[in-house]
Amino acid sequence: MRAVRDWIRASFKKADPVALSQLESSRAVQNVKLEFSSKSDEAKNYPRYQSSMKSYQMEILDCIERNRNILVDILSPPKQIELGLYKMDAEQQIFDEAGITRVHYYGSKAEQEYHYGSNSSILHHLVKDWSTLRPQQWSRVHERIIADLTRCLRDSKSPVPHGDPPSILVPGCGLGRLVRDISEDLDVKTDGRIKAFVHGTESSMQCLRVIDTLFNTNWTNDGKSLVESDGESVEVDVPSNRKSVRIGRDTKNILTVHPFVEHRKNNFSRKARTKSITVPDIQPLADFSSLNNSSSLGIHNRDPTSEVSFSAMQISELDEETDAVVTCFYLDCMDPVSTISQVSNALRGGGAWINIGPLAFHGEASHSPTASELEIALDEGGFDLESSIELWDEDLPYYNRPEATIVDQVWRPIYFVARRRNP
């Protein structure tokens, strides 16, 4: 009980993500014990059933403990020092040569239970975005977004100067999968090494720390760095005044979690509840096996690619500073009129806004407009729709849960592409 009280105290005083996660894990354990406590007098007449249920309970508790340990690891402060908000020369050289993903925590907050930073939310988002249980429909969603984004950035309305890399903002980026896909698959040509600046924002400190784990697992602080040489990882010395970086190709499947362990209902088998998955199922950023061109740090430069970064920045902080905004399951989380105004203010004239998501307005949304009302608001907010808001043409499951007797959260989202009118 002392440990639980310490977590509660830490949660209220510091809103520490690890403390909040530990508290939630303890509650999960208590809920399972309560779930399996038999209140039936007849239960004693079913000894084999009771024995099997006891075994099932122990298996679930074991999964919760494993999740607890993983979550403590990925929610702890990052092992590497946070790179500064401004690109100092030394930091920029390391970034250029090693492709480090900048994650800025300033302004983020630890989300309370039942919000996007809860244990269950993090585990479900890992399933949705970074596992083999990711529904194929999400690949088609991202392909459509990236195709429309590429077209908008290439056409005559685009505010991007010829040969310059575009600036793309992804608010409410969750655990960063859409940011990753845009950075890898966007097809634009530029005159320099950087093909695009892709920035994801997320107010949840928990989400940012998971992003840091997924995108920067290859950091180390031992004065050595691993580089690829003839297909093998080789240690090289890094100058002592530099932050050392570990680069290797094996950053897939580094975490094993049990994402459905708190789903007590609709389980055809134990596996439906206790199944383990490994994440991420793909490399978060470019495959480092293709690194080439030796550099002064003994690290290698990547081929032309996108500069990826994350922060807790708000859209309202931008003033005509971005060329495209992509929102995915975001518009219904906020007041729609406020979001339209902020996106309009953030975009340069001719900039594109691509949106997909449901109309399940919640959180800060005070009202629930239909697609027709949204079209009016977009027009009054300074946007021209390329076509009427459309209803996505297929069901979009949030994630797959094998051997469950129910399909969780299937959406029919709306989709639109709008251009900010020139002042």
C-alpha positions as CSV (number, residue, x, y, z in Angstrom):
1,M,0.0,0.0,0.0
2,R,2.9,2.4,0.7
3,A,4.0,2.1,-3.0
4,V,0.5,2.9,-4.2
5,R,0.3,5.9,-1.9
6,D,3.6,7.1,-3.3
7,W,2.3,6.8,-6.9
8,I,-0.9,8.7,-6.0
9,R,1.2,11.5,-4.3
10,A,3.5,11.7,-7.4
11,S,0.5,11.7,-9.7
12,F,-1.0,14.7,-8.0
13,K,2.2,16.6,-7.3
14,K,4.1,16.1,-10.5
15,A,1.7,14.5,-12.9
16,D,4.5,12.1,-13.7
17,P,3.7,9.8,-16.6
18,V,5.4,6.8,-14.9
19,A,3.6,7.4,-11.7
20,L,0.2,7.6,-13.5
21,S,1.0,4.5,-15.4
22,Q,2.0,2.6,-12.3
23,L,-1.2,3.7,-10.5
24,E,-3.3,2.5,-13.5
25,S,-1.5,-0.8,-13.5
26,S,-2.2,-1.3,-9.8
27,R,-5.9,-0.6,-10.4
28,A,-5.9,-3.1,-13.3
29,V,-4.6,-5.8,-11.0
30,Q,-7.3,-5.0,-8.4
31,N,-10.0,-5.0,-11.1
32,V,-8.9,-8.5,-12.3
33,K,-8.9,-9.9,-8.8
34,L,-12.3,-8.5,-8.2
35,E,-13.5,-9.9,-11.6
36,F,-12.4,-13.4,-10.7
37,S,-13.6,-13.5,-7.1
38,S,-16.5,-15.9,-7.1
39,K,-19.6,-14.8,-5.2
40,S,-21.6,-17.9,-6.1
41,D,-22.3,-20.6,-3.5
42,E,-22.6,-23.1,-6.3
43,A,-19.0,-22.4,-7.4
44,K,-17.5,-25.0,-5.0
45,N,-19.4,-27.7,-6.9
46,Y,-17.4,-26.8,-10.1
47,P,-13.8,-27.6,-9.1
48,R,-12.3,-28.0,-12.6
49,Y,-14.0,-24.8,-13.7
50,Q,-12.6,-22.9,-10.7
51,S,-9.2,-24.3,-11.4
52,S,-9.3,-23.3,-15.0
53,M,-10.5,-19.8,-14.1
54,K,-7.7,-19.5,-11.5
55,S,-5.1,-20.4,-14.2
56,Y,-6.7,-17.8,-16.5
57,Q,-6.5,-15.1,-13.8
58,M,-2.9,-15.8,-13.2
59,E,-2.1,-15.6,-16.9
60,I,-3.9,-12.2,-17.1
61,L,-2.0,-10.9,-14.1
62,D,1.2,-12.0,-15.6
63,C,0.4,-10.0,-18.7
64,I,-0.4,-6.9,-16.7
65,E,2.9,-7.1,-14.9
66,R,4.8,-7.4,-18.2
67,N,2.9,-4.4,-19.6
68,R,3.7,-2.5,-16.4
69,N,7.5,-3.1,-16.9
70,I,7.4,-2.1,-20.6
71,L,5.4,1.0,-19.9
72,V,7.7,2.1,-17.1
73,D,10.6,1.8,-19.6
74,I,9.0,3.7,-22.5
75,L,7.4,6.4,-20.3
76,S,10.6,7.2,-18.4
77,P,12.5,10.3,-19.3
78,P,14.5,9.8,-22.5
79,K,18.0,8.5,-22.0
80,Q,19.4,11.0,-24.4
81,I,19.4,14.7,-23.5
82,E,16.7,16.6,-25.3
83,L,18.0,18.5,-28.2
84,G,17.5,22.2,-27.9
85,L,14.6,24.1,-29.4
86,Y,17.1,26.0,-31.7
87,K,19.4,24.3,-34.1
88,M,22.9,24.9,-32.6
89,D,25.8,24.1,-34.9
90,A,26.9,21.0,-33.0
91,E,23.3,19.6,-32.7
92,Q,22.7,20.3,-36.4
93,Q,25.8,18.4,-37.5
94,I,24.7,15.4,-35.5
95,F,21.2,15.7,-36.8
96,D,22.4,16.0,-40.4
97,E,24.8,13.0,-40.1
98,A,22.7,10.6,-38.0
99,G,19.1,11.6,-38.7
100,I,18.2,12.0,-35.1
101,T,14.5,12.7,-34.5
102,R,14.0,15.8,-32.4
103,V,11.3,15.4,-29.7
104,H,10.6,18.6,-27.7
105,Y,8.6,18.1,-24.5
106,Y,8.2,21.8,-23.6
107,G,4.5,22.5,-23.1
108,S,3.4,18.8,-23.0
109,K,1.4,17.5,-20.1
110,A,0.9,14.1,-18.5
111,E,-2.6,13.0,-19.5
112,Q,-4.8,11.6,-16.8
113,E,-6.4,8.1,-16.9
114,Y,-9.0,7.4,-19.6
115,H,-7.3,10.0,-21.9
116,Y,-4.8,9.6,-24.7
117,G,-2.0,9.0,-22.3
118,S,-3.6,6.1,-20.4
119,N,-2.0,2.7,-20.5
120,S,-4.8,1.2,-22.5
121,S,-4.8,4.1,-25.0
122,I,-1.0,3.8,-25.5
123,L,-1.3,0.0,-26.0
124,H,-4.2,0.3,-28.4
125,H,-2.4,3.0,-30.5
126,L,0.7,0.8,-30.7
127,V,-1.6,-2.0,-32.1
128,K,-3.3,0.4,-34.5
129,D,-0.1,2.1,-35.8
130,W,2.9,-0.1,-35.2
131,S,1.9,-3.8,-35.3
132,T,0.9,-6.6,-37.7
133,L,-2.7,-6.2,-36.3
134,R,-2.9,-2.8,-38.0
135,P,-6.0,-3.1,-40.3
136,Q,-5.1,-2.9,-44.0
137,Q,-7.6,-0.2,-44.5
138,W,-5.3,2.2,-42.7
139,S,-2.6,1.7,-45.4
140,R,-5.1,2.8,-48.0
141,V,-6.0,5.9,-45.9
142,H,-2.4,6.9,-45.7
143,E,-1.8,6.2,-49.4
144,R,-4.7,8.5,-50.3
145,I,-3.5,11.3,-48.0
146,I,0.0,11.1,-49.3
147,A,-1.1,11.1,-52.9
148,D,-3.3,14.2,-52.4
149,L,-0.6,15.8,-50.4
150,T,2.0,15.2,-53.1
151,R,-0.4,16.6,-55.8
152,C,-1.2,19.7,-53.7
153,L,2.5,20.5,-53.1
154,R,3.4,20.1,-56.7
155,D,0.6,22.1,-58.4
156,S,0.5,25.8,-59.4
157,K,-1.4,26.8,-56.2
158,S,1.3,25.5,-53.9
159,P,3.0,28.2,-51.8
160,V,6.3,26.2,-51.8
161,P,9.0,28.1,-53.8
162,H,10.5,26.0,-56.6
163,G,13.2,23.6,-55.3
164,D,12.5,24.3,-51.6
165,P,11.4,21.6,-49.2
166,P,7.8,22.0,-48.1
167,S,6.8,22.4,-44.5
168,I,4.1,19.9,-43.3
169,L,2.3,19.9,-40.0
170,V,0.5,16.9,-38.5
171,P,-1.4,18.0,-35.3
172,G,-2.5,15.4,-32.8
173,C,-0.1,12.9,-34.3
174,G,-0.6,10.2,-31.7
175,L,2.3,7.8,-31.8
176,G,3.7,9.2,-35.1
177,R,2.9,6.6,-37.7
178,L,1.3,9.1,-40.2
179,V,4.3,11.4,-39.7
180,R,6.6,8.5,-40.5
181,D,4.6,7.5,-43.6
182,I,4.5,11.1,-45.0
183,S,8.2,11.5,-44.4
184,E,9.1,8.3,-46.2
185,D,6.6,8.2,-49.1
186,L,6.0,11.8,-50.0
187,D,7.1,12.2,-53.7
188,V,8.5,15.8,-54.1
189,K,11.7,17.0,-55.7
190,T,13.9,19.6,-54.1
191,D,17.3,21.1,-54.7
192,G,18.8,20.0,-51.4
193,R,19.3,17.0,-49.2
194,I,16.0,17.6,-47.3
195,K,12.9,16.8,-49.3
196,A,10.4,17.9,-46.7
197,F,10.1,19.2,-43.1
198,V,7.5,17.0,-41.4
199,H,6.5,18.1,-37.9
200,G,4.1,16.2,-35.6
201,T,2.5,17.8,-32.6
202,E,1.0,16.0,-29.6
203,S,0.1,17.5,-26.2
204,S,0.3,14.2,-24.3
205,M,3.7,13.8,-22.6
206,Q,3.1,10.0,-22.6
207,C,2.7,9.9,-26.4
208,L,5.8,12.0,-26.9
209,R,7.8,9.7,-24.7
210,V,6.6,6.6,-26.7
211,I,7.5,8.5,-29.9
212,D,11.0,9.1,-28.5
213,T,11.3,5.4,-27.8
214,L,10.2,4.3,-31.2
215,F,12.1,6.9,-33.3
216,N,15.3,7.2,-31.1
217,T,15.9,3.7,-29.7
218,N,19.3,3.7,-31.4
219,W,20.8,6.4,-29.1
220,T,23.6,5.5,-26.7
221,N,25.7,7.4,-24.3
222,D,28.9,5.4,-24.1
223,G,31.2,7.4,-26.4
224,K,30.9,4.8,-29.1
225,S,28.6,4.5,-32.1
226,L,27.5,1.6,-34.2
227,V,27.7,1.9,-38.0
228,E,27.0,-0.6,-40.7
229,S,30.0,-2.0,-42.5
230,D,29.6,-4.9,-44.9
231,G,26.3,-5.8,-43.3
232,E,27.6,-5.9,-39.7
233,S,27.4,-3.4,-36.9
234,V,30.8,-1.9,-36.1
235,E,31.7,0.4,-33.1
236,V,33.5,3.6,-33.9
237,D,34.8,6.3,-31.6
238,V,32.8,9.6,-31.4
239,P,34.6,12.8,-30.2
240,S,34.0,13.3,-26.5
241,N,32.4,16.7,-27.1
242,R,29.7,15.1,-29.2
243,K,26.6,13.3,-28.2
244,S,27.1,9.7,-29.3
245,V,24.6,8.0,-31.5
246,R,23.9,4.3,-32.0
247,I,22.8,3.5,-35.5
248,G,21.8,0.0,-36.6
249,R,19.2,-1.6,-38.8
250,D,17.5,-3.7,-36.2
251,T,14.9,-1.3,-34.6
252,K,11.9,-3.4,-35.4
253,N,10.0,-5.5,-32.9
254,I,11.9,-4.1,-29.9
255,L,8.9,-4.1,-27.5
256,T,6.5,-7.0,-26.6
257,V,3.1,-5.9,-25.1
258,H,-0.3,-7.4,-24.3
259,P,-2.7,-4.8,-25.6
260,F,-6.0,-6.4,-24.9
261,V,-5.5,-7.7,-21.3
262,E,-8.1,-5.3,-19.9
263,H,-10.8,-6.5,-22.4
264,R,-12.7,-8.7,-20.0
265,K,-15.7,-9.3,-22.4
266,N,-16.3,-10.9,-25.7
267,N,-13.3,-13.2,-25.6
268,F,-13.7,-16.5,-27.5
269,S,-10.4,-17.8,-26.2
270,R,-7.7,-16.8,-23.7
271,K,-5.6,-15.6,-26.6
272,A,-8.2,-12.9,-27.4
273,R,-7.2,-11.3,-24.1
274,T,-3.6,-12.3,-23.4
275,K,-2.2,-12.2,-26.9
276,S,1.3,-10.6,-27.2
277,I,2.4,-8.5,-30.1
278,T,5.8,-7.0,-30.9
279,V,6.2,-3.4,-32.0
280,P,7.1,-1.6,-34.2
281,D,6.5,-4.0,-37.1
282,I,8.4,-1.7,-39.4
283,Q,11.4,0.6,-39.1
284,P,10.1,4.0,-37.8
285,L,12.5,5.8,-40.2
286,A,14.6,5.0,-43.2
287,D,16.4,1.6,-43.3
288,F,19.9,2.4,-42.1
289,S,21.3,-0.5,-44.1
290,S,21.4,1.9,-47.1
291,L,23.6,4.4,-45.3
292,N,26.5,5.8,-47.4
293,N,29.0,8.6,-47.7
294,S,31.3,8.5,-44.6
295,S,31.3,11.6,-42.5
296,S,33.5,13.4,-40.0
297,L,31.9,11.7,-37.0
298,G,32.5,8.2,-38.3
299,I,28.7,8.1,-38.9
300,H,27.1,7.9,-42.3
301,N,24.8,10.3,-44.2
302,R,21.4,9.1,-45.4
303,D,20.2,9.6,-48.9
304,P,18.0,12.7,-49.4
305,T,15.1,12.4,-47.0
306,S,12.6,14.3,-44.8
307,E,13.5,16.0,-41.5
308,V,11.2,14.7,-38.9
309,S,10.5,16.3,-35.6
310,F,7.8,16.3,-32.8
311,S,6.7,18.7,-30.1
312,A,3.8,19.8,-28.0
313,M,3.4,23.0,-30.0
314,Q,-0.2,24.3,-30.6
315,I,-1.5,25.1,-34.1
316,S,-2.4,28.6,-32.7
317,E,1.4,29.3,-32.3
318,L,1.8,29.3,-36.1
319,D,1.2,32.3,-38.4
320,E,1.4,31.4,-42.1
321,E,4.4,29.2,-41.5
322,T,3.4,25.9,-43.1
323,D,2.5,24.7,-46.6
324,A,0.2,21.8,-45.6
325,V,-1.7,20.5,-42.6
326,V,-2.8,16.9,-42.3
327,T,-5.3,16.0,-39.6
328,C,-6.3,12.4,-38.9
329,F,-9.0,11.7,-36.3
330,Y,-8.4,15.2,-34.9
331,L,-11.1,17.6,-36.0
332,D,-13.8,16.1,-33.8
333,C,-11.6,16.4,-30.7
334,M,-11.7,20.2,-30.7
335,D,-14.2,22.9,-31.3
336,P,-14.5,22.7,-35.1
337,V,-14.8,26.5,-35.7
338,S,-11.7,27.1,-33.6
339,T,-9.8,24.4,-35.4
340,I,-10.7,25.8,-38.8
341,S,-9.5,29.3,-37.8
342,Q,-6.2,28.0,-36.4
343,V,-5.5,25.8,-39.4
344,S,-6.3,28.8,-41.7
345,N,-3.9,31.0,-39.7
346,A,-1.1,28.4,-39.8
347,L,-1.2,27.9,-43.6
348,R,0.3,30.1,-46.2
349,G,-2.0,31.2,-49.0
350,G,-2.6,28.3,-51.3
351,G,-1.6,25.8,-48.6
352,A,-3.5,22.5,-48.4
353,W,-5.5,21.0,-45.5
354,I,-6.2,17.3,-45.8
355,N,-8.5,15.8,-43.2
356,I,-9.9,12.4,-42.4
357,G,-11.8,11.5,-39.3
358,P,-15.3,10.8,-37.8
359,L,-17.9,13.4,-36.7
360,A,-17.9,12.0,-33.1
361,F,-17.4,15.4,-31.6
362,H,-16.1,15.1,-28.0
363,G,-13.6,16.7,-25.6
364,E,-13.5,20.4,-26.2
365,A,-16.1,20.3,-29.0
366,S,-19.2,22.2,-27.8
367,H,-21.4,21.3,-30.7
368,S,-21.7,18.6,-33.4
369,P,-22.0,20.0,-37.0
370,T,-22.8,17.8,-40.0
371,A,-20.7,17.7,-43.1
372,S,-22.9,20.4,-44.6
373,E,-22.3,22.8,-41.7
374,L,-18.6,22.1,-41.9
375,E,-18.5,23.1,-45.6
376,I,-20.1,26.4,-44.7
377,A,-17.6,26.9,-41.8
378,L,-14.7,26.1,-44.1
379,D,-15.8,28.6,-46.7
380,E,-16.2,31.3,-44.1
381,G,-12.8,30.4,-42.6
382,G,-11.1,31.1,-45.9
383,F,-10.9,27.7,-47.5
384,D,-11.9,26.4,-50.9
385,L,-12.9,22.7,-51.0
386,E,-11.6,20.8,-53.9
387,S,-14.9,18.8,-53.9
388,S,-17.7,18.2,-51.4
389,I,-16.8,16.5,-48.2
390,E,-17.1,12.8,-48.8
391,L,-17.9,9.8,-46.7
392,W,-15.1,7.3,-46.7
393,D,-16.1,4.4,-49.0
394,E,-15.4,1.5,-46.6
395,D,-15.5,0.7,-43.0
396,L,-12.4,1.6,-41.1
397,P,-11.7,-0.6,-38.0
398,Y,-9.6,1.2,-35.4
399,Y,-7.6,-2.0,-34.8
400,N,-8.0,-5.8,-35.1
401,R,-8.5,-8.0,-32.0
402,P,-8.1,-11.7,-33.0
403,E,-10.5,-14.3,-31.5
404,A,-12.8,-11.7,-30.1
405,T,-16.6,-12.1,-30.5
406,I,-17.1,-8.4,-31.3
407,V,-15.4,-5.9,-33.6
408,D,-14.4,-2.8,-31.7
409,Q,-14.7,0.7,-33.1
410,V,-15.5,0.6,-36.8
411,W,-15.7,4.1,-38.3
412,R,-17.0,5.6,-41.5
413,P,-15.0,8.9,-41.4
414,I,-15.3,12.0,-43.6
415,Y,-12.6,13.1,-46.0
416,F,-11.8,16.4,-47.6
417,V,-9.0,18.4,-49.3
418,A,-9.2,22.2,-48.9
419,R,-7.0,25.0,-50.0
420,R,-6.5,28.2,-48.1
421,R,-7.5,31.2,-50.2
422,N,-4.8,33.8,-50.8
423,P,-5.5,37.0,-48.8
